[in-house]
Amino acid sequence: MFGLDALTPDDQEQVRADLRIALTGGLVAAVLMGTVLVLVGNVGDSEARSLLQAAIPTIRSFTSTVMVVSASTLALMLTILGLTSDTDRQIRGSHFERIRQIALADVVVFGAATLLLVSLVVPFGDASGIPHRWYDVVYYVATGLSALVGGAVIGVMLLIYAAVRDLTETFGPGDESPLLDEEEPEDG
């Protein structure tokens, strides 16, 4: 799935380590956000309906914001690719793999936020044909998916942080660079 085969073992490990950090951070954030569901406790059918009506505008706003941020992030990944491809230095493949991972994760987050937003367009509060016992299911699914999308956004931000960290170490002051190949191409 990930194009790690073309990378050196050290680069593969760095990419995997950054991915593990992002996945762990996103999962921890999603679990913490999901803990709110547990703290709320079991909600009855009538409580779920009123909680759902109160939560839907916030979830809609959240998901549309996530969509805007994801689209902007994807466009900024093109800027990073332009910066690194315009340099005369030999950039390691791990950098390009990380950018690819960020773009993939970002598209997944965008898709999940879009699906959640579209599913919340249904006017649950005004629908009379929905059995009351479904409101608690819809409430838990909507808030649970919001927690997952929130965790995924944090995971993407952690991946972006790793890319920016390495870029600043490479193009900033100092001799150490995690992105440059030690073997510079010969001028000739």
C-alpha positions as CSV (number, residue, x, y, z in Angstrom):
1,M,0.0,0.0,0.0
2,F,2.7,2.4,0.9
3,G,5.7,2.7,-1.4
4,L,8.3,1.9,1.2
5,D,10.1,-0.7,-0.9
6,A,12.1,1.9,-2.8
7,L,13.4,3.5,0.4
8,T,16.4,2.7,2.4
9,P,15.8,0.7,5.7
10,D,16.5,3.8,7.8
11,D,14.1,5.9,5.7
12,Q,11.5,3.1,6.0
13,E,11.8,3.1,9.7
14,Q,11.5,6.9,10.0
15,V,8.4,6.9,7.8
16,R,6.9,4.1,9.9
17,A,7.8,5.8,13.1
18,D,6.1,9.1,12.0
19,L,3.1,7.1,10.9
20,R,2.9,5.3,14.2
21,I,3.0,8.6,16.1
22,A,0.3,10.1,13.9
23,L,-1.9,7.0,14.2
24,T,-1.4,6.8,18.0
25,G,-2.1,10.5,18.5
26,G,-5.2,10.4,16.3
27,L,-6.5,7.3,18.1
28,V,-5.8,8.7,21.5
29,A,-7.6,11.9,20.6
30,A,-10.6,10.0,19.1
31,V,-10.8,7.9,22.3
32,L,-10.7,10.9,24.5
33,M,-13.4,12.6,22.4
34,G,-15.4,9.4,22.4
35,T,-15.1,9.2,26.2
36,V,-17.5,12.1,26.4
37,L,-20.2,9.7,25.0
38,V,-19.5,7.3,27.9
39,L,-19.6,10.1,30.4
40,V,-23.0,11.2,29.1
41,G,-24.2,7.8,29.9
42,N,-27.2,5.9,28.4
43,V,-29.6,8.3,26.8
44,G,-33.2,7.5,26.4
45,D,-35.2,7.9,23.2
46,S,-36.6,11.4,24.0
47,E,-33.2,12.6,25.5
48,A,-31.4,11.3,22.4
49,R,-33.8,13.3,20.1
50,S,-33.2,16.6,21.9
51,L,-29.4,15.9,22.2
52,L,-29.3,15.1,18.5
53,Q,-31.2,18.3,17.6
54,A,-28.7,20.3,19.8
55,A,-25.6,18.5,18.4
56,I,-26.4,18.5,14.7
57,P,-25.7,22.2,14.0
58,T,-22.3,21.9,15.8
59,I,-21.4,18.7,14.0
60,R,-22.4,20.2,10.7
61,S,-20.2,23.2,11.4
62,F,-17.3,21.0,12.5
63,T,-17.5,18.7,9.4
64,S,-17.7,21.6,7.0
65,T,-14.7,23.2,8.7
66,V,-12.8,19.9,8.5
67,M,-13.6,19.8,4.8
68,V,-12.2,23.3,4.2
69,V,-9.1,22.5,6.2
70,S,-8.5,19.2,4.4
71,A,-8.9,20.9,1.0
72,S,-6.5,23.6,2.0
73,T,-4.0,21.1,3.4
74,L,-4.0,19.2,0.1
75,A,-3.3,22.3,-1.8
76,L,-0.4,23.2,0.6
77,M,1.1,19.7,0.0
78,L,1.6,20.8,-3.6
79,T,3.5,23.9,-2.3
80,I,5.8,21.6,-0.3
81,L,6.3,19.4,-3.3
82,G,7.2,22.5,-5.4
83,L,9.6,23.7,-2.8
84,T,11.4,20.4,-2.6
85,S,11.5,19.7,-6.3
86,D,12.9,23.2,-7.0
87,T,16.0,22.6,-4.8
88,D,19.2,21.5,-6.3
89,R,19.8,19.2,-3.3
90,Q,19.1,15.5,-3.5
91,I,16.0,14.9,-1.3
92,R,15.4,11.5,0.2
93,G,12.5,9.4,-0.9
94,S,11.1,9.3,2.6
95,H,10.1,12.9,2.3
96,F,8.0,12.2,-0.8
97,E,6.5,9.1,0.8
98,R,5.5,11.2,3.9
99,I,3.9,13.8,1.6
100,R,2.0,11.0,-0.2
101,Q,0.8,9.6,3.2
102,I,-0.3,13.1,4.3
103,A,-2.2,13.5,1.1
104,L,-3.9,10.1,1.4
105,A,-4.8,10.6,5.0
106,D,-6.1,14.1,4.2
107,V,-8.3,12.7,1.4
108,V,-9.7,10.1,3.7
109,V,-10.5,12.7,6.4
110,F,-12.1,14.9,3.7
111,G,-14.3,12.0,2.5
112,A,-15.3,11.0,6.0
113,A,-16.3,14.6,6.9
114,T,-18.2,14.9,3.6
115,L,-20.1,11.6,4.3
116,L,-20.9,12.7,7.9
117,L,-22.1,16.1,6.7
118,V,-24.3,14.6,4.0
119,S,-25.8,12.1,6.4
120,L,-26.7,15.0,8.8
121,V,-28.6,16.9,6.1
122,V,-31.5,14.5,6.8
123,P,-33.9,16.5,9.0
124,F,-34.1,14.0,11.9
125,G,-35.9,16.4,14.2
126,D,-38.8,17.0,11.8
127,A,-39.2,13.4,10.6
128,S,-42.3,11.8,12.1
129,G,-41.8,8.4,10.5
130,I,-38.5,7.6,12.4
131,P,-39.1,5.2,15.3
132,H,-38.1,6.9,18.6
133,R,-35.6,4.1,19.4
134,W,-33.5,5.1,16.4
135,Y,-32.7,8.5,17.8
136,D,-30.3,7.2,20.3
137,V,-28.5,5.1,17.6
138,V,-28.3,8.1,15.3
139,Y,-27.0,10.2,18.2
140,Y,-24.3,7.8,19.2
141,V,-23.2,7.2,15.6
142,A,-23.1,10.9,14.7
143,T,-21.1,11.8,17.8
144,G,-18.9,8.7,17.5
145,L,-18.1,9.5,13.9
146,S,-17.4,13.1,14.9
147,A,-14.8,11.9,17.4
148,L,-13.2,9.7,14.8
149,V,-13.0,12.5,12.3
150,G,-11.5,14.8,15.0
151,G,-8.9,12.1,15.8
152,A,-8.1,11.7,12.1
153,V,-7.6,15.4,11.8
154,I,-5.1,15.3,14.7
155,G,-3.3,12.4,13.0
156,V,-3.0,14.4,9.8
157,M,-1.7,17.4,11.7
158,L,1.0,15.1,13.4
159,L,2.1,13.9,10.0
160,I,2.3,17.5,8.7
161,Y,4.3,18.4,11.8
162,A,6.8,15.6,11.0
163,A,7.2,16.9,7.4
164,V,7.6,20.5,8.6
165,R,10.1,19.5,11.3
166,D,12.3,17.8,8.7
167,L,12.0,20.6,6.2
168,T,13.0,23.2,8.8
169,E,16.0,21.1,9.8
170,T,17.0,20.7,6.2
171,F,16.6,24.2,4.9
172,G,17.2,26.0,8.2
173,P,20.5,26.8,9.8
174,G,22.7,23.9,10.9
175,D,24.4,20.9,9.4
176,E,22.0,18.1,10.2
177,S,19.4,17.2,7.7
178,P,17.0,14.3,7.8
179,L,16.0,14.8,4.2
180,L,19.2,15.1,2.3
181,D,21.0,12.1,0.8
182,E,24.6,11.9,2.0
183,E,25.5,11.1,-1.6
184,E,25.4,14.3,-3.5
185,P,25.3,14.0,-7.3
186,E,28.6,14.8,-8.9
187,D,28.8,17.9,-11.0
188,G,30.1,17.1,-14.3
